[in-house]
């Protein structure tokens, strides 16, 4: 029985049409471009990652006219392989059309420090005749500036020999060059989806454009390039979009692109990201199979694209999810952000996590009235989610209980996890100046809230929504995170010499632990309850016996050690009963998971497999391992992620249990962070075990060694 069950927007049971996952993403923290499997631009976020999507799932198309035949890359006749150049945020995709006799190599990139998107299309003739042919390449822009098609303007700009779309303080200039020297040969601006007009993209299908110079309202545009292609003379078309706040600014930047050249920019961008991805990572990736190391770096790069330069770490940016609801994943969930920041800190990328914690500090202070004389607030918590600019996001969490009582529309784990993640950050870098103001304005108020927001009967954290945002109760995952958050607050209090608060936070954490072991263990099932719900008729807490993968939190947040019998029993149950028993494999969230449910054979398919849930099992194997053999199950799960990832290396939220197709949004930042965290845990444990084995060899009868050597290895371990 489920109490207060709610669904995330768009969730429903039964079969459904799979949304098209984003196959490629490129960005720089201000400008984010998401491309689908046909290499069409589907999302363009500016000036924040995740906020103001100026395409909102429509299509910036690429089409080819040759020998009188036109074809968009979305036509079935194209065989497309999306991909990236290794270890960088420059794509390298291949598109082949045998009917047209064409092979395209396409590179996409966003410049690291300038809001410019570049696309290079290299065309080769693969027709059997091999004779010279006229080829026309068309790029169509379909903007919804400020996420609306009302009041837009598109015009051909003779100054830049390109097309500019603008509304208010947002300008997008599209231009390009054929073979590095010839500008746009044709263009058109027109009306779309109004009074029967489909748009200028339709105008391109006969290989010609009307050259209408301007249109306003609901508008789109097209640019065309024309050249000669043969087996001996390939073609290169460079295309770019420049984003800015003023007409003169985008025009000026266009001149810089023309002078510098796309090839130089692409090479510089490729080099930048190759250096960025390893610049802070102090890990020996050679101890992993090469494919896993490559996915590790791809995950770090993907996380970077989903992180706004203002600090918000967004959950996902894939507006095909509009298919199921009128909302997106383009928000900062404090929980997701905390896990991602943890992964970034483990890999040394402290610049991004500092921005994130400053962002959290700002939105936290804005959410309550802090009184320095009281040092406390009843509303010192993080809300459900936030926009990338810092406003409170949309929510489906009710402010009123079904019995009419008011309640807080929060997931308490989100407040606790920010403290936990921030303490990890401090442990990594020991920058006391960075956290000094946060201590008074965020850490203590949040710690006090965790202390006070408890059920007086049990000592457990009070009722709130769960991490899946579906149920209202006292959740095992939430209890474990509150324990970790209180320990983090106590650690900070000790650092700042705040003895009273240090004692209070530790004592409360101990009470939470005692209550957790008393109330959350299901002796009959041999694993932890998913959550406790309040039964109004009996006025009792009733344990939900549904097996839940997130109960891994009892060991991960150190409420219990990984080898505790209760943890071992719980994790073995998860391994046995939540594993998807199809060739796809992977761990489901919980038994009979209804969110995007594909199958109803719950014994074989308890739910769709999730990356994060599968990595939680791997993390337990790692925490438990004392030998190299003990690490092998975790390595197998890491290899499972690599095997099931999209061809480009992007990871969605979940997968189809029979086909392995991406289900829901892609990429999901949390999925990549879970993989990164698991890899860092694996390599850390691998290093420790290797040292122990070396020490064991040194102390064997065959080896003579001094006490100093033994002491050295012991200290290193």
C-alpha positions in Angstrom: 0.0 0.0 0.0 1.3 3.4 -0.9 0.6 6.6 1.0 0.4 10.0 -0.8 1.7 8.6 -4.1 2.6 11.2 -6.7 4.3 11.0 -10.0 6.9 13.1 -11.8 5.4 15.0 -14.7 4.8 12.8 -17.6 4.9 9.5 -15.7 2.3 6.9 -16.5 2.1 3.1 -16.9 1.7 1.1 -20.0 3.4 1.2 -23.3 4.4 4.6 -24.8 6.3 6.1 -27.7 9.9 6.5 -26.7 11.2 10.1 -26.9 14.2 10.7 -29.1 17.1 11.1 -26.8 19.7 13.8 -27.4 22.6 12.1 -29.1 25.2 14.9 -28.8 25.6 18.0 -26.6 28.1 20.8 -26.9 28.4 23.9 -24.7 30.4 26.3 -22.7 28.3 27.0 -19.6 26.4 29.9 -21.2 25.5 28.4 -24.6 24.3 24.8 -24.8 23.4 23.0 -28.0 21.6 19.6 -28.0 21.4 17.5 -31.2 19.3 14.5 -32.0 20.2 11.3 -33.7 19.7 13.0 -37.1 22.2 15.7 -36.2 19.4 18.4 -36.2 19.7 21.1 -33.5 16.8 20.5 -31.1 17.7 22.7 -28.1 19.6 25.9 -27.9 19.9 27.4 -24.3 21.2 30.9 -23.8 22.3 32.7 -21.7 21.9 30.0 -19.0 22.3 26.3 -19.4 18.8 25.0 -18.9 17.0 28.4 -19.0 15.6 30.1 -22.1 15.6 27.4 -24.7 15.3 29.3 -28.0 14.4 26.2 -30.1 12.4 24.2 -27.5 12.5 20.9 -29.3 11.8 22.2 -32.8 14.3 21.7 -35.7 17.3 23.5 -37.0 17.5 21.3 -40.1 20.4 20.3 -42.4 19.4 19.3 -45.9 21.2 18.5 -49.2 20.1 19.0 -52.8 22.0 17.1 -55.5 21.1 15.9 -59.0 17.7 17.5 -58.6 16.9 15.4 -55.5 16.5 16.9 -52.0 17.0 15.1 -48.7 16.9 16.2 -45.0 19.2 14.3 -42.7 16.1 13.0 -40.9 15.1 10.9 -44.0 15.5 7.2 -43.5 17.9 6.9 -46.5 20.6 8.5 -44.3 22.8 6.2 -42.2 24.0 8.4 -39.4 26.6 7.6 -36.7 26.7 10.4 -34.1 30.0 10.7 -32.2 32.7 12.8 -30.7 36.4 13.2 -31.3 38.0 11.3 -28.4 38.1 13.1 -25.0 36.8 16.4 -26.3 33.6 18.4 -26.9 34.0 18.5 -30.6 31.7 16.1 -32.4 32.7 13.9 -35.3 29.6 12.3 -36.9 29.3 10.4 -40.1 26.2 10.6 -42.4 26.0 8.4 -45.6 23.3 8.5 -48.3 23.9 6.0 -51.0 21.0 7.2 -53.1 22.6 10.6 -53.3 26.1 9.2 -53.4 27.2 11.4 -50.5 29.2 10.9 -47.3 29.2 13.8 -44.8 31.7 14.2 -41.9 30.2 16.7 -39.5 32.0 18.5 -36.6 30.1 20.6 -34.1 31.5 22.7 -31.3 30.8 25.6 -29.0 33.8 27.8 -28.3 34.9 27.4 -24.7 34.9 31.2 -23.9 32.8 32.7 -26.6 29.1 32.2 -27.4 29.6 30.8 -30.9 28.4 27.5 -32.2 30.4 26.1 -35.2 29.4 23.3 -37.6 31.7 22.0 -40.3 30.2 19.8 -43.0 32.8 18.0 -45.1 31.1 16.4 -48.2 32.6 13.5 -50.2 31.4 12.0 -53.4 30.8 8.3 -53.2 28.6 7.9 -56.3 29.6 5.2 -58.7 29.9 7.6 -61.6 32.1 10.1 -59.8 31.4 12.9 -62.3 31.3 16.5 -61.0 27.9 17.5 -59.6 26.3 20.6 -58.3 25.5 20.2 -54.6 23.4 22.7 -52.5 23.6 22.6 -48.8 20.8 24.2 -46.7 20.7 25.2 -43.1 17.3 26.1 -41.7 16.8 28.1 -38.5 13.5 27.6 -36.5 13.8 29.8 -33.4 11.3 30.4 -30.7 13.0 33.3 -29.0 12.4 33.5 -25.3 10.5 30.2 -25.8 7.8 31.8 -27.8 7.1 32.4 -31.5 5.4 35.7 -30.8 7.1 38.9 -32.0 10.3 37.4 -33.4 12.1 39.0 -36.4 14.3 37.4 -39.0 16.2 39.4 -41.6 19.0 39.0 -44.1 21.9 41.1 -43.0 24.1 42.3 -45.9 26.7 43.4 -43.4 27.4 39.8 -42.3 26.0 38.1 -45.4 23.9 36.0 -43.1 20.5 35.9 -41.3 19.8 37.4 -37.9 16.9 36.5 -35.6 16.2 38.8 -32.7 13.8 39.7 -30.0 14.3 42.0 -27.1 18.0 41.6 -26.0 18.7 38.3 -27.8 20.3 38.1 -31.2 21.4 35.1 -33.2 23.4 35.6 -36.3 23.8 32.6 -38.7 26.3 32.8 -41.5 29.0 30.6 -43.1 31.5 30.0 -45.9 31.9 27.4 -48.7 35.4 26.0 -49.0 36.6 28.7 -46.6 36.0 31.6 -48.9 32.5 31.8 -50.6 29.7 33.2 -48.4 26.0 32.3 -48.5 24.7 32.0 -52.0 20.9 32.2 -51.2 18.6 32.9 -48.3 15.0 33.4 -47.3 13.1 34.6 -44.3 9.4 33.7 -43.9 6.3 32.8 -41.8 5.9 29.5 -40.2 3.0 27.6 -38.6 0.6 30.5 -39.3 -2.1 31.0 -41.9 -1.2 27.7 -43.5 2.5 28.6 -44.0 4.8 25.7 -43.0 8.0 27.6 -43.1 11.0 28.4 -45.3 12.4 24.9 -44.7 9.7 23.7 -47.0 10.8 26.4 -49.5 14.3 24.7 -49.6 13.0 21.4 -50.8 13.1 22.3 -54.5 16.7 23.4 -54.1 15.9 27.1 -54.3 15.1 29.9 -51.8 12.9 32.9 -52.5 15.4 35.4 -51.0 12.7 37.2 -49.0 14.8 39.6 -46.9 12.7 40.0 -43.7 9.8 38.5 -41.8 8.3 39.2 -38.3 6.0 37.3 -35.9 6.2 33.5 -36.1 9.2 33.2 -38.4 12.0 30.9 -39.6 14.8 31.3 -42.1 17.1 29.3 -44.4 20.6 29.7 -45.8 22.0 28.0 -48.8 25.5 27.2 -50.2 26.1 25.9 -53.7 29.3 24.3 -55.1 30.7 21.6 -57.3 31.5 18.1 -55.9 33.4 15.3 -57.4 35.5 12.4 -56.3 38.6 14.6 -56.7 37.2 17.8 -55.3 35.3 17.4 -51.9 33.4 20.3 -50.5 33.6 22.0 -47.0 30.8 24.1 -45.7 31.4 26.0 -42.5 28.3 27.3 -40.6 28.0 29.2 -37.4 25.6 30.8 -35.0 26.7 33.7 -32.9 24.7 34.6 -29.8 24.7 38.1 -28.2 22.7 40.9 -26.7 23.2 43.5 -29.4 23.2 43.7 -33.2 26.6 45.4 -33.3 28.1 42.8 -31.0 27.1 39.8 -33.1 28.2 41.6 -36.3 31.6 42.4 -34.8 32.0 38.8 -33.6 31.1 37.6 -37.1 34.1 39.5 -38.5 36.4 37.8 -36.0 35.1 34.4 -37.1 35.7 35.3 -40.8 39.3 36.4 -40.0 40.2 33.5 -37.7 38.6 30.7 -39.7 36.5 27.7 -38.5 39.4 25.3 -38.7 41.5 27.3 -36.2 38.6 27.6 -33.8 37.8 23.9 -34.1 41.4 22.9 -33.4 41.6 25.3 -30.4 38.3 24.0 -29.0 39.4 20.4 -29.4 42.7 21.1 -27.6 41.1 23.0 -24.8 38.7 20.2 -23.9 41.3 17.5 -24.2 43.4 19.4 -21.6 40.4 20.3 -19.4 39.2 16.8 -18.9 42.5 15.6 -17.5 43.9 18.8 -16.0 42.5 18.1 -12.5 42.0 14.4 -12.5 44.6 12.7 -10.3 43.6 9.2 -11.2 45.4 6.4 -12.9 42.9 5.5 -15.6 45.3 2.9 -17.1 44.1 0.6 -14.3 40.7 0.5 -16.2 39.9 -1.1 -19.5 40.4 1.7 -22.1 36.7 1.9 -23.0 35.8 2.6 -19.4 38.4 5.4 -19.1 37.0 7.0 -22.3 33.5 6.9 -20.9 34.8 8.4 -17.6 36.2 11.4 -19.6 33.1 11.6 -21.7 31.0 11.7 -18.5 33.1 14.6 -17.1 32.7 16.5 -20.4 29.0 15.9 -20.5 28.6 17.1 -16.9 30.4 20.3 -17.9 27.9 21.0 -20.7 25.0 20.7 -18.2 26.6 23.0 -15.7 25.8 26.7 -15.9 28.6 29.2 -15.4 26.5 30.8 -12.7 26.7 27.6 -10.7 23.5 25.7 -11.3 24.0 22.1 -12.2 21.0 21.1 -14.3 19.4 17.7 -14.2 19.0 17.3 -18.0 18.1 19.5 -21.0 16.1 17.4 -23.5 12.8 19.0 -24.6 11.5 15.9 -26.3 10.2 15.3 -22.8 7.6 17.9 -23.8 6.0 14.8 -25.4 4.8 13.7 -22.0 4.4 16.9 -20.1 4.6 20.7 -20.3 7.7 20.8 -18.1 11.3 19.8 -18.4 14.3 18.5 -16.4 16.0 21.8 -17.0 16.2 22.7 -13.3 18.8 22.5 -10.5 17.6 19.8 -8.0 19.7 20.2 -4.9 20.0 16.4 -4.6 21.2 15.9 -8.2 23.5 18.9 -7.8 25.0 17.6 -4.6 25.8 14.2 -6.1 27.3 15.8 -9.2 29.4 18.2 -7.1 30.6 15.2 -5.1 31.7 13.5 -8.4 33.4 16.7 -9.6 35.2 17.2 -6.3 36.5 13.7 -6.4 38.1 14.5 -9.8 39.5 17.8 -8.8 37.2 20.2 -10.7 36.8 22.5 -7.8 36.1 25.6 -9.9 32.7 24.2 -10.9 31.8 23.0 -7.5 32.7 26.4 -5.9 30.3 28.1 -8.3 27.7 25.5 -7.4 28.0 26.0 -3.6 28.0 29.8 -4.0 24.8 29.3 -6.0 23.3 27.1 -3.2 24.4 29.7 -0.6 22.6 32.5 -2.5 19.3 30.6 -3.1 19.3 29.2 0.4 19.5 32.7 2.0 16.8 34.0 -0.3 14.5 31.3 0.9 14.2 32.3 4.5 14.5 35.2 6.9 17.8 34.7 8.7 18.1 36.3 12.2 21.7 36.4 13.3 20.6 36.8 16.9 18.5 33.6 16.8 20.7 31.7 14.4 17.7 29.6 13.4 14.7 29.5 11.1 11.8 27.2 10.7 12.1 27.5 6.9 15.9 27.1 6.5 15.7 24.4 3.8 16.1 23.9 0.1 13.0 23.8 -2.0 12.1 21.1 -4.5 14.1 22.6 -7.4 15.3 25.9 -8.9 15.7 27.5 -12.2 19.3 28.0 -13.5 19.0 31.7 -12.6 18.1 30.9 -9.0 14.3 31.2 -8.8 12.2 28.5 -7.1 11.2 26.1 -9.8 7.8 24.5 -10.6 6.7 21.8 -8.2 4.0 19.1 -7.7 4.6 18.8 -4.0 1.6 19.8 -2.0 1.6 22.4 0.8 -1.4 20.6 2.5 -1.8 17.1 3.8 -4.8 14.9 2.8 -6.2 15.5 6.3 -6.1 19.2 5.8 -2.9 19.9 7.8 -0.3 22.1 6.3 3.1 20.5 5.4 6.4 21.5 3.9 6.6 20.7 0.1 10.2 19.5 0.4 12.4 16.5 0.0 14.5 16.8 3.2 17.3 14.8 1.7 18.1 17.7 -0.6 18.9 20.0 2.3 21.0 17.3 4.0 22.9 16.3 0.9 24.1 19.9 0.3 25.7 19.8 3.7 27.2 16.4 3.0 28.6 17.4 -0.3 29.9 20.7 1.0 31.8 18.9 3.7 33.3 16.6 1.2 34.4 19.7 -0.8 36.0 21.2 2.3 37.8 17.9 3.1 39.2 17.9 -0.4 40.6 21.5 -0.5 40.6 22.8 3.1 39.7 26.3 2.1 38.2 27.7 5.3 37.8 31.1 3.9 35.5 29.7 1.2 33.1 28.2 3.7 33.4 30.9 6.4 30.3 32.9 5.6 28.4 29.8 4.5 28.8 28.5 8.1 26.6 31.2 9.6 24.3 31.7 6.7 23.7 28.2 5.4 25.4 25.4 7.3 24.1 26.3 10.8 20.5 27.2 9.8 20.3 24.0 7.7 21.8 21.9 10.5 19.3 23.4 13.0 16.5 22.6 10.6 17.6 19.0 10.4 17.7 18.9 14.2 14.2 20.3 14.7 12.4 18.8 11.7 11.9 15.4 13.4 9.0 13.2 14.6 8.8 13.7 18.3 7.5 10.1 18.8 10.3 8.3 17.0 13.2 10.7 16.8 13.3 10.1 13.0 13.2 12.9 10.5 9.7 14.2 9.9 7.6 13.4 6.9 8.7 14.7 3.6 8.7 13.6 -0.1 11.1 10.9 -1.2 14.0 11.3 -3.6 11.9 10.0 -6.5 9.3 12.7 -5.7 6.5 10.2 -5.5 5.7 9.5 -1.9 5.2 11.3 1.4 6.6 9.7 4.5 9.7 8.8 6.5 12.1 7.3 3.9 15.1 5.2 4.6 17.1 7.1 2.0 16.1 10.5 3.6 17.0 9.3 7.1 20.5 8.2 6.0 21.1 11.5 4.3 19.9 13.5 7.3 22.3 11.5 9.4 25.1 12.4 7.0 24.0 16.0 6.8 24.1 16.3 10.6 27.5 14.7 10.8 28.7 17.2 8.2 27.2 20.2 10.2 29.0 18.8 13.3 32.3 18.6 11.5 32.0 22.2 10.3 31.1 23.3 13.8 34.2 21.6 15.1 36.3 23.4 12.5 34.9 26.8 13.6 35.2 26.0 17.3 31.5 26.1 17.8 31.4 23.5 20.6 27.7 23.8 21.5 26.5 23.2 17.9 29.0 20.4 17.3 27.7 18.6 20.3 24.1 19.2 19.4 24.5 18.0 15.8 26.4 14.9 16.8 23.9 14.0 19.5 21.0 14.5 17.1 22.8 12.3 14.5 23.2 9.6 17.1 19.5 9.8 17.9 18.6 9.5 14.2 20.8 6.5 13.9 19.3 4.8 16.9 15.8 5.5 15.6 16.6 4.3 12.1 17.8 0.9 13.4 14.7 0.6 15.6 12.0 1.5 13.1 13.4 1.0 9.5 14.5 -2.6 9.6 12.0 -5.2 8.3 12.9 -8.4 10.1 10.4 -10.4 8.2 11.8 -9.5 4.7 15.4 -9.1 5.8 15.9 -5.7 4.3 15.2 -2.0 5.1 11.7 -0.7 4.6 11.4 1.7 1.7 9.6 4.2 4.0 7.2 4.5 6.8 3.8 6.0 6.2 1.2 7.2 8.6 -2.0 5.2 8.9 -4.7 7.7 9.9 -7.1 5.1 11.1 -4.8 3.4 13.6 -2.5 6.5 14.0 0.5 4.2 13.5 3.5 4.1 11.3 3.3 1.4 8.7 6.4 0.1 7.0 6.4 -0.2 3.2 8.0 -3.6 2.3 8.6 -2.7 -1.3 12.2 -3.5 -2.1 13.9 -0.2 -2.9 17.4 0.4 -4.4 17.9 3.7 -2.6 18.2 1.9 0.7 21.9 1.5 -0.3 22.2 4.9 1.4 22.5 3.2 4.8 26.1 2.2 4.0 27.0 5.0 1.5 26.3 7.7 4.0 28.0 5.7 6.8 25.1 5.1 9.0 26.2 1.5 8.9 29.4 -0.2 7.6 29.1 -2.0 4.2 29.7 -5.4 5.9 27.0 -4.9 8.5 24.6 -8.0 8.3 21.6 -5.7 7.7 23.3 -3.9 4.9 24.6 -7.2 3.3 21.1 -8.7 3.5 19.5 -5.6 1.9 22.1 -5.3 -0.9 21.8 -9.0 -1.7 18.1 -8.6 -1.9 18.5 -5.7 -4.3 21.0 -7.7 -6.4 18.7 -10.7 -6.7 15.2 -9.1 -6.9 15.8 -5.7 -8.6 18.1 -7.0 -11.4 16.3 -6.9 -14.7 16.3 -10.5 -15.9 16.6 -9.8 -19.7 19.7 -9.6 -21.9 19.6 -5.8 -21.1 20.2 -6.3 -17.4 20.7 -3.4 -14.8 19.1 -2.5 -11.5 15.5 -1.1 -11.3 14.5 1.6 -8.8 12.1 -0.6 -6.9 9.7 -3.4 -7.4 6.9 -2.7 -9.9 8.3 0.7 -10.8 5.5 2.5 -12.7 7.5 5.4 -14.1 7.7 4.9 -17.9 6.8 1.3 -17.2 7.4 -1.0 -20.2 6.7 -4.5 -18.8 4.3 -5.9 -16.2 6.2 -9.2 -15.5 7.5 -7.8 -12.3 9.4 -10.9 -11.4 11.5 -10.7 -14.5 11.4 -6.9 -15.0 10.8 -5.1 -11.7 11.2 -1.8 -13.5 13.3 -0.2 -16.2 17.1 -0.3 -15.5 18.6 2.9 -14.2 22.3 3.9 -14.4 22.3 5.5 -10.9 20.7 2.4 -9.3 23.1 0.0 -11.0 26.0 2.1 -9.8 24.8 2.0 -6.3 25.2 -1.7 -6.3 28.6 -1.4 -7.8 29.5 1.1 -5.0 28.6 -1.4 -2.4 30.8 -4.1 -4.1 33.6 -1.6 -4.0 33.1 -0.6 -0.4 33.0 -4.3 0.6 36.0 -5.5 -1.5 39.2 -6.5 0.3 40.8 -8.2 -2.7 41.2 -7.7 -6.4 38.7 -10.5 -6.9 36.2 -8.7 -4.7 36.3 -5.7 -7.1 35.4 -7.8 -10.2 31.6 -7.5 -9.7 31.9 -3.7 -9.6 34.0 -3.8 -12.8 31.4 -5.8 -14.5 28.7 -3.2 -13.7 31.0 -0.4 -15.0 31.3 -2.4 -18.2 27.5 -2.8 -18.3 27.2 1.0 -18.3 29.7 1.3 -21.1 27.9 -1.4 -23.1 24.5 0.2 -22.8 25.5 3.8 -23.3 24.4 5.6 -26.4 26.9 5.3 -29.3 28.1 8.8 -28.5 28.8 7.9 -24.9 25.8 9.8 -23.5 23.8 8.2 -20.6 20.1 8.6 -20.3 18.1 8.3 -17.1 16.9 4.8 -17.8 16.7 2.1 -20.5 14.1 -0.1 -22.2 14.4 -3.5 -20.4 14.1 -5.4 -23.7 15.7 -3.3 -26.4 18.2 -1.2 -24.4 16.9 2.0 -26.0 17.1 5.2 -24.0 14.0 6.0 -22.0 13.2 9.5 -20.7 15.7 12.3 -20.9 19.3 12.0 -22.2 21.9 12.9 -21.1 20.9 12.8 -17.4 23.7 14.6 -15.5 23.1 12.4 -12.4 23.8 9.2 -14.5 27.1 10.5 -15.6 28.0 11.6 -12.1 27.1 8.2 -10.7 29.4 6.6 -13.2 32.2 9.1 -12.4 31.8 8.5 -8.6 31.9 4.7 -9.0 35.0 4.9 -11.2 36.8 7.1 -8.6 35.7 4.7 -5.8 36.9 1.7 -7.8 40.3 3.2 -8.6 40.8 4.4 -5.0 40.0 0.9 -3.6 42.1 -0.7 -6.4 45.1 1.4 -5.2 44.6 0.5 -1.6 44.3 -3.2 -2.3 47.4 -3.1 -4.5 49.4 -1.5 -1.7 48.2 -4.1 0.8 49.3 -6.8 -1.6 52.7 -5.2 -2.0 53.0 -4.9 1.8 52.0 -8.5 2.2 54.7 -9.5 -0.3 57.2 -7.4 1.6 56.4 -9.2 4.9 56.5 -12.7 3.4 59.4 -15.0 4.6 61.2 -14.5 1.3 61.5 -10.7 1.7 63.5 -8.9 4.3 62.3 -5.4 5.1 62.8 -2.8 7.8 60.2 -1.3 10.1 60.5 2.0 8.3 59.2 0.5 5.1 56.3 -1.2 6.8 55.4 2.1 8.5 55.6 3.9 5.2 53.1 1.5 3.4 50.8 1.5 6.4 50.7 5.3 6.4 50.0 5.4 2.6 47.1 3.0 3.0 
